[in-house]
Amino acid sequence: MQKTRRCFMTFLDTRRTSQSYEEKLRAKPTNTQISHHTALNNFEKFCQIEFGRSKEDVIDEFLKVEKYVVFGAVQKWIDWNIKNNKNPSSLITWFSSINTYFYYKGLEFSQREIKENLDFPKMLQEELYGVQPEDLQKILKVANYRYRCALLAQTSTLMREGELMQIRKKHLVFDKGRIMIKIPAKFTKLRKARTTFLSVEAAKPIMTRINKIDPDDLVWGFSEVSKDTKNYENAIRRYCDKVGLSEIYESNRRHKITTHSFRAFGITKVSRHDENFAKILSGQKGYLLQYDRLSDEEKLNLYMKFEEDLAIDNSAKKQAELDKVYKEKSQLEAEKMKYGNLEKDFESLKGNMESIISEKITQQSTKLLKDLEKIMENSSKRVQMKMESGDIDLLKKISKDDLELAKMKDCYFYPEK
């Protein structure tokens, strides 16, 4: 039998019920809450059909019996879902949510016990369909205004639909050349704030709404994020069916084009240029991303380099290409002007250096001449004194150096004409 703790009446006791678990779940990301609710609702339905009891009654019974009995019941739940054509990957995700609830209620299994006692169906890994601009153009033609704006926003910002539906006007920055979106950490799957941008193509239609709403109003959402996300997904499903884009994967019966496809479109395009930057914009995990820290200006400059690849409409793509050309032209002109200024500065510096060198040479030459003149003057005086003494012996002792210096003086200062 399961080991249970003895329960004594105490003022510290707080009963762990489905209601208290709901309170605990509210601290989790919205998508996590939705996943848990879906899994528990599925398990509730199974318990009603298989045992004629609620999931709470069944879990209370699990706490009283041996583990092999519990595993037998959980395996029946897995088999029941397989019979109802549920996706194997969904079953694994649902079991993770249900097992978390089991643990909350006091029922604990090790990973080895789960591996040895439960058999999940093997997942088939199909090649995922990459949505094309032509597909998106077809959907945009039949979509209503709000969902058309949401689709464009997802492809250009790389946001998850749950994140998109929570963005308010106060989270937008309008003075950066492109609309910058500051996504709060509490909106994101990994609970990490990040920055992304709206392309010119995506910003143009939504500005009509943005100009009319207050800072605290939702931009793409309506009221409740879970409801808005579901409505958005259902609307896209209807649009795809309407334009003949209703293909499904054979292994799991899921549609090839969903709201996840729009985000994947943007991630794919940006990844072709810079994989790390694609992860930064989309909020995915990456190797050592915590050390890849870019300023908002650096992020914008990178984004504008790839923006043309995110365009869906041909005219928008051409406009993005033109913007890129104009920007590169401006950068070239700025570089040219900078080079011209450097050239002028170099010529000015060269002139100054020549002037300084010339002045230094003149100063050194003047000093040298003065020193030489002084030496020669002293030498001449010595020769004159010896000549005036009339002493022939002294005259003979006049050094050749003195005579040479005297001669040098006369030649240097009084050159022959």
Summary of the structure (lengths in Angstrom):
residues: 417
radius of gyration: 42.4
end to end distance: 130.7
largest distance: 150.2
contacts: 1120
relative contact order: 0.07
helix: 66%
strand: 4%
